[in-house]
Amino acid sequence: MIDPIFQSNNYEMARKLLDVSAQRHEAIAANLANAETPGYHRVDVAPDFERELKQRVANGGSLRGIEALNVSVAEDPAARNFRPDGNNVELEHELMAMSRNTMEYDYLTEIVSGNLKQLKLAIAGHL
């Protein structure tokens, strides 16, 4: 009965993307904390995760085992180095990234919560 709820592609994807969003938030927080640290280089979720996720979706859309995908934080190779002290953190960029990440996290939380509400409704039989 509950297997279809917890094994749906939307639920599996939302759960994993919540993990990614939490990792990204930690990376953004580290970037903001080190915005004035000489030689610090901006970090973000490693592009390997996005690349592998796109590949899985393109190869049939099955998200079974998505929990096993590795989410890690790595130095952002696309970040520009424009300061003489070697730090490449742009405060405005980080604040916008944090805002976007917060909205994505809230949206994903609603998806996961909706699935859990379905389960509660199925168990209780009413709201």
C-alpha positions in Angstrom: 0.0 0.0 0.0 2.7 2.5 1.0 5.3 1.3 -1.5 3.8 3.3 -4.5 4.0 6.5 -2.4 7.6 6.1 -1.3 8.9 4.6 -4.6 7.4 7.1 -7.0 9.9 9.0 -9.2 8.7 12.3 -7.9 9.2 11.4 -4.2 12.6 9.8 -4.8 13.8 12.7 -6.8 12.5 15.3 -4.3 14.2 13.5 -1.4 17.5 13.4 -3.1 17.3 17.0 -4.3 16.5 18.0 -0.7 19.8 16.4 0.2 21.5 18.3 -2.6 19.9 21.6 -1.5 21.1 21.1 2.0 24.6 20.5 0.7 24.4 23.6 -1.5 23.3 25.7 1.5 26.3 24.6 3.5 28.6 25.4 0.5 27.0 28.9 0.2 27.3 29.5 3.9 31.0 28.6 3.7 31.4 30.9 0.8 29.8 33.8 2.7 31.8 33.1 5.8 35.0 33.2 3.8 34.2 36.1 1.5 37.1 38.1 2.9 39.6 35.2 3.4 42.6 35.7 1.1 43.1 32.8 -1.3 39.7 31.2 -0.6 38.0 29.7 -3.6 34.2 29.4 -4.0 32.7 26.0 -3.5 29.4 24.4 -4.7 27.9 21.0 -5.2 30.2 19.1 -7.5 29.0 19.0 -11.1 29.3 15.2 -11.1 25.9 14.8 -9.4 24.0 16.9 -12.0 25.7 15.1 -14.9 25.0 11.6 -13.5 21.4 12.6 -12.7 20.8 13.9 -16.2 22.3 10.7 -17.6 20.0 8.5 -15.6 16.9 10.5 -16.6 18.0 10.4 -20.3 18.5 6.7 -20.2 14.9 5.8 -19.5 13.9 7.9 -16.6 14.3 5.2 -13.9 15.4 6.8 -10.6 15.8 3.5 -8.7 18.9 3.7 -6.6 19.1 7.5 -6.8 19.9 7.6 -3.1 23.3 6.0 -4.0 24.3 9.0 -6.2 27.2 10.8 -4.5 26.6 14.5 -3.6 29.8 16.3 -2.6 31.1 19.8 -2.5 34.0 20.9 -4.6 35.7 24.0 -5.8 33.7 25.8 -8.5 35.8 25.8 -11.6 33.5 28.4 -13.3 34.1 31.0 -10.6 36.0 34.0 -11.8 39.1 35.1 -10.0 39.0 38.9 -10.0 40.5 39.9 -6.7 44.2 40.5 -6.1 44.1 38.4 -2.9 43.0 35.3 -4.9 39.5 35.1 -3.3 36.8 34.6 -5.9 33.7 34.8 -3.8 31.2 37.4 -5.1 28.9 38.5 -2.3 26.0 39.4 -4.5 26.2 36.1 -6.4 26.2 34.1 -3.1 23.2 36.0 -1.7 21.2 35.3 -4.9 22.3 31.7 -4.9 21.1 31.4 -1.3 17.8 32.9 -2.1 17.3 30.6 -5.0 18.4 27.6 -3.0 15.9 28.5 -0.2 13.0 28.6 -2.7 14.0 25.3 -4.2 14.3 23.7 -0.8 10.8 25.0 0.2 9.3 23.7 -3.0 10.9 20.2 -2.5 9.8 20.2 1.1 6.2 20.7 -0.1 6.5 17.7 -2.5 7.9 15.4 0.2 5.3 16.7 2.7 2.5 16.1 0.2 3.5 12.4 -0.1 3.6 12.0 3.6 0.2 13.7 3.9 -1.1 11.1 1.4 0.2 8.3 3.6 -1.4 9.9 6.7 -4.7 10.2 4.9 -4.5 6.5 3.8 -3.8 5.4 7.4 -6.3 7.6 9.1 -9.0 7.5 6.4 -9.7 11.2 6.9 -7.9 14.6 7.3 
